[in-house]
Amino acid sequence: MRVHEGGSGEPLLVLLHGLGATGDVWAGWWPLLARRWPGRWIAPDLPGHGSSPPLDAYTFCGFAAAVAGVVQPGAPTVVLGHSLGGVVGLALASGRFPVPVQAVIGLGIKVVWTDEDLDRAQAAARRPPAWFASREEAAARYLRVSGLADLLPAGDPAVDPGLREQDGRWRLAMDPGAFAVGAPDMAQLLARSQAPVTLARGERDPMNTDEQLARLGAATVTLPGLGHSAHVENPELSITLLDAYRSSGGHPTIGRPSTSAAVPATEDPRPPWPTASHRIGK
């Protein structure tokens, strides 16, 4: 697997991107981590994304097993995953893998799926990779699929790992088969987690609502004014999700969050990718 990494010591922070993206989506965090995270951090390309090889079949446990293979054995670990990456983080904390996960933060996880959502995902998984005549066309497609449209320009260096060029034609680096991973069984994943879980979302994320997350019974956090890709939209605000885990080996150092009112989600045309609560910021 292709892995970005930095820092040294413990606790280890594992940053997991969402469906269609790469570990480069965390680039805005790297200078912040140098100042605000006390240990080592890694940001891998998940299997079938970027430069990481595909899986024969995509499951959340399959993704988690691949991540476990690049985690330093025995290091206290905090996992922060976006969308698909948040679900992979929950699977990693199930106790099935030799990773001592101390906390999981799932940001922007889509927790409610319709039959139409699932049918659309399965159809996308069956399509062969689309080829484009120019990098610009492929980059525009990558930004839509990864949920980064209007957040990164097509020429941003973080876009390049998501593209492949062959004989003057361009396509996305992602294996379309990854769309077939399906919907997570959130109740089961939360019940099996060996670590405390926080479910976070941007206030304007159309992929979920405060009410949907609250019904799952985990601690929740709402990031005001942000959308589905809150970690890219505002790294400075999103990184505060880690503040409780910056010491004590990744264990939380603050009490339970306080309750806060929800803000209704807005509609968004992008594909669906992807009881205490509190609100960060104003």
C-alpha positions as CSV (number, residue, x, y, z in Angstrom):
1,M,0.0,0.0,0.0
2,R,1.1,3.5,-0.7
3,V,1.4,5.4,2.6
4,H,2.0,9.0,3.6
5,E,3.6,9.3,7.0
6,G,5.2,11.7,9.4
7,G,5.9,12.4,13.1
8,S,7.3,10.0,15.6
9,G,6.4,8.3,18.8
10,E,2.9,7.5,20.2
11,P,0.0,7.5,19.9
12,L,-0.2,6.5,16.2
13,L,-2.8,8.4,14.2
14,V,-4.3,6.6,11.2
15,L,-6.1,8.8,8.7
16,L,-8.4,7.0,6.3
17,H,-9.8,8.7,3.2
18,G,-13.3,8.2,1.7
19,L,-14.4,6.2,-1.4
20,G,-12.7,7.4,-4.6
21,A,-10.1,9.6,-2.9
22,T,-6.5,8.9,-1.8
23,G,-4.4,9.6,1.2
24,D,-3.5,12.9,-0.3
25,V,-6.8,14.4,0.7
26,W,-5.2,14.9,4.2
27,A,-2.4,17.1,2.8
28,G,-3.9,20.2,4.4
29,W,-3.5,18.4,7.8
30,W,0.2,17.6,7.5
31,P,1.6,21.0,8.7
32,L,-1.1,21.1,11.4
33,L,-0.2,17.6,12.6
34,A,3.4,18.7,13.0
35,R,2.2,21.2,15.7
36,R,-0.8,19.4,17.1
37,W,-0.3,15.7,17.1
38,P,2.3,14.2,19.6
39,G,3.0,10.9,17.8
40,R,3.4,9.3,14.4
41,W,0.7,9.5,11.8
42,I,0.0,7.6,8.6
43,A,-2.4,8.2,5.7
44,P,-2.6,5.2,3.3
45,D,-4.3,4.8,0.0
46,L,-7.0,2.3,0.7
47,P,-6.9,-0.8,-1.6
48,G,-8.1,-0.1,-5.1
49,H,-7.4,3.6,-4.7
50,G,-4.4,5.7,-5.7
51,S,-1.3,3.5,-6.0
52,S,-2.6,0.7,-3.7
53,P,-3.4,-2.6,-5.3
54,P,-7.1,-3.7,-5.6
55,L,-8.8,-6.4,-3.6
56,D,-10.3,-9.5,-5.2
57,A,-13.6,-8.6,-3.4
58,Y,-14.3,-5.5,-1.4
59,T,-15.6,-5.7,2.1
60,F,-15.1,-3.4,5.1
61,C,-13.1,-6.1,6.9
62,G,-11.0,-6.6,3.8
63,F,-10.1,-2.9,3.8
64,A,-9.4,-3.1,7.5
65,A,-7.1,-6.1,7.1
66,A,-5.0,-4.1,4.5
67,V,-4.7,-1.1,6.9
68,A,-3.8,-3.4,9.8
69,G,-0.9,-4.6,7.6
70,V,0.7,-1.2,7.6
71,V,0.1,-0.3,11.2
72,Q,3.0,-0.5,13.6
73,P,2.4,-3.5,15.9
74,G,1.6,-2.7,19.5
75,A,1.4,1.1,19.1
76,P,-1.7,2.7,20.7
77,T,-3.7,3.9,17.8
78,V,-6.3,6.5,17.1
79,V,-8.2,6.2,13.8
80,L,-9.9,9.1,12.1
81,G,-11.7,8.0,8.9
82,H,-13.8,10.0,6.4
83,S,-17.0,8.3,5.0
84,L,-15.8,4.9,3.8
85,G,-12.6,5.4,5.9
86,G,-14.7,5.9,9.0
87,V,-16.4,2.5,8.5
88,V,-13.0,0.9,7.9
89,G,-11.9,2.4,11.2
90,L,-14.8,0.8,13.0
91,A,-14.0,-2.6,11.4
92,L,-10.3,-2.1,12.5
93,A,-11.4,-1.7,16.1
94,S,-13.5,-4.9,16.1
95,G,-10.8,-6.9,17.8
96,R,-10.2,-9.1,14.8
97,F,-6.9,-7.4,14.0
98,P,-3.7,-7.0,16.0
99,V,-4.1,-3.2,16.3
100,P,-4.7,-1.7,19.7
101,V,-7.2,0.9,18.7
102,Q,-7.9,3.3,21.5
103,A,-10.5,5.5,19.7
104,V,-12.3,5.8,16.4
105,I,-13.6,9.0,14.9
106,G,-15.9,8.5,11.9
107,L,-16.4,11.7,9.9
108,G,-19.2,11.9,7.4
109,I,-20.3,8.3,7.4
110,K,-23.5,7.6,5.4
111,V,-25.5,5.5,7.8
112,V,-28.8,5.2,6.0
113,W,-29.0,3.6,2.6
114,T,-31.9,3.2,0.3
115,D,-32.4,0.4,-2.3
116,E,-31.8,3.0,-4.9
117,D,-28.5,4.0,-3.3
118,L,-27.3,0.4,-3.3
119,D,-28.5,-0.3,-6.8
120,R,-26.6,2.7,-8.1
121,A,-23.4,1.6,-6.3
122,Q,-23.6,-1.9,-7.7
123,A,-24.1,-0.5,-11.2
124,A,-21.0,1.7,-10.8
125,A,-19.0,-1.3,-9.6
126,R,-19.9,-3.2,-12.8
127,R,-18.8,-0.4,-15.2
128,P,-15.4,-0.6,-16.8
129,P,-13.1,2.3,-16.1
130,A,-13.9,5.3,-18.3
131,W,-11.1,6.8,-20.4
132,F,-10.7,10.5,-21.1
133,A,-8.9,12.4,-23.8
134,S,-7.3,14.9,-21.4
135,R,-6.1,15.1,-17.8
136,E,-8.5,18.0,-17.3
137,E,-11.5,15.8,-18.1
138,A,-10.3,13.0,-15.9
139,A,-9.5,15.4,-13.0
140,A,-13.0,16.8,-13.2
141,R,-14.4,13.3,-12.9
142,Y,-12.1,12.4,-10.1
143,L,-13.1,15.4,-8.1
144,R,-16.8,14.6,-8.5
145,V,-16.4,10.9,-7.6
146,S,-14.3,11.7,-4.5
147,G,-16.6,14.4,-3.3
148,L,-13.9,17.1,-3.7
149,A,-15.6,19.2,-6.5
150,D,-15.5,22.9,-5.6
151,L,-13.0,22.1,-2.8
152,L,-9.8,21.5,-4.8
153,P,-8.8,22.8,-8.2
154,A,-8.2,20.3,-11.0
155,G,-4.5,21.3,-11.0
156,D,-4.0,20.6,-7.3
157,P,-1.1,18.2,-6.6
158,A,-3.5,16.1,-4.4
159,V,-5.5,15.2,-7.6
160,D,-2.6,13.5,-9.5
161,P,-2.5,10.3,-7.3
162,G,-6.1,9.8,-8.2
163,L,-5.4,9.6,-12.0
164,R,-3.7,7.3,-14.4
165,E,-2.3,8.0,-17.8
166,Q,-1.7,5.5,-20.6
167,D,-0.9,6.2,-24.2
168,G,-2.1,9.7,-24.0
169,R,-5.4,8.8,-22.4
170,W,-6.5,9.3,-18.8
171,R,-8.7,7.5,-16.3
172,L,-9.3,7.4,-12.5
173,A,-6.8,5.3,-10.5
174,M,-9.7,3.9,-8.4
175,D,-10.9,0.3,-9.1
176,P,-14.6,0.7,-9.9
177,G,-15.2,-2.6,-8.1
178,A,-14.7,-0.7,-4.8
179,F,-18.2,0.7,-5.2
180,A,-19.6,-2.8,-4.4
181,V,-18.5,-2.7,-0.8
182,G,-22.1,-1.8,0.0
183,A,-23.8,-0.4,3.1
184,P,-22.3,-0.7,6.6
185,D,-24.2,-2.5,9.4
186,M,-23.6,0.4,11.8
187,A,-25.3,-1.2,14.8
188,Q,-23.1,-4.3,14.5
189,L,-19.9,-2.3,13.9
190,L,-20.6,-0.1,16.9
191,A,-21.5,-3.1,19.1
192,R,-18.2,-4.9,18.2
193,S,-15.9,-1.9,18.5
194,Q,-13.4,-2.4,21.3
195,A,-12.7,1.3,21.4
196,P,-14.9,4.4,22.1
197,V,-16.4,5.8,19.0
198,T,-17.3,9.4,18.0
199,L,-19.4,10.0,14.9
200,A,-18.8,13.4,13.4
201,R,-20.4,15.3,10.5
202,G,-20.4,18.6,8.8
203,E,-23.4,20.6,9.6
204,R,-24.3,20.8,5.9
205,D,-23.4,17.2,5.0
206,P,-26.2,15.8,2.8
207,M,-25.1,12.3,3.4
208,N,-26.4,12.1,6.9
209,T,-28.2,14.0,9.6
210,D,-27.7,14.7,13.3
211,E,-30.8,12.7,14.1
212,Q,-29.5,9.6,12.1
213,L,-26.2,9.6,14.0
214,A,-27.8,10.2,17.3
215,R,-30.1,7.2,16.9
216,L,-27.0,5.0,16.8
217,G,-26.1,5.8,20.4
218,A,-22.5,6.9,19.9
219,A,-21.1,10.2,20.9
220,T,-21.6,12.7,18.0
221,V,-20.0,16.0,17.0
222,T,-21.3,18.5,14.5
223,L,-18.8,20.8,12.7
224,P,-20.6,24.1,12.0
225,G,-20.9,25.4,8.4
226,L,-19.1,22.4,6.8
227,G,-20.2,19.8,4.3
228,H,-19.4,16.2,3.6
229,S,-15.7,16.6,3.0
230,A,-15.2,18.8,6.1
231,H,-11.6,17.6,6.6
232,V,-10.7,19.2,3.2
233,E,-13.0,22.2,3.5
234,N,-11.6,23.3,6.8
235,P,-8.6,21.3,8.2
236,E,-8.1,23.8,11.1
237,L,-11.6,23.2,12.4
238,S,-11.8,19.5,11.6
239,I,-8.5,18.6,13.3
240,T,-10.0,19.7,16.6
241,L,-11.8,16.3,16.5
242,L,-8.4,15.0,17.7
243,D,-8.0,17.3,20.7
244,A,-9.3,14.8,23.2
245,Y,-6.7,12.2,22.1
246,R,-3.5,14.1,22.0
247,S,-2.2,12.6,25.2
248,S,-2.7,9.6,27.4
249,G,-1.8,7.1,24.7
250,G,-4.7,8.1,22.5
251,H,-7.3,7.7,25.3
252,P,-9.8,10.6,25.6
253,T,-8.9,13.2,28.2
254,I,-12.2,15.0,28.3
255,G,-15.7,14.1,29.5
256,R,-18.7,13.3,27.3
257,P,-19.9,16.0,24.9
258,S,-23.0,18.1,25.7
259,T,-26.2,18.0,23.8
260,S,-26.8,20.4,20.9
261,A,-29.6,21.0,18.4
262,A,-29.3,19.7,14.9
263,V,-29.3,21.7,11.7
264,P,-31.3,20.3,8.8
265,A,-29.2,18.8,5.9
266,T,-29.4,20.3,2.4
267,E,-29.8,18.5,-0.8
268,D,-26.8,17.6,-2.9
269,P,-26.7,15.9,-6.3
270,R,-23.4,14.0,-5.7
271,P,-23.5,10.2,-5.5
272,P,-23.9,8.8,-1.9
273,W,-20.4,8.3,-0.7
274,P,-19.8,7.4,1.2
275,T,-26.6,9.7,22.2
276,A,-24.5,12.5,23.5
277,S,-23.6,15.1,21.0
278,H,-21.8,18.4,20.8
279,R,-21.0,21.1,18.3
280,I,-17.4,22.3,17.7
281,G,-16.8,26.0,17.1
282,K,-19.3,28.8,17.1
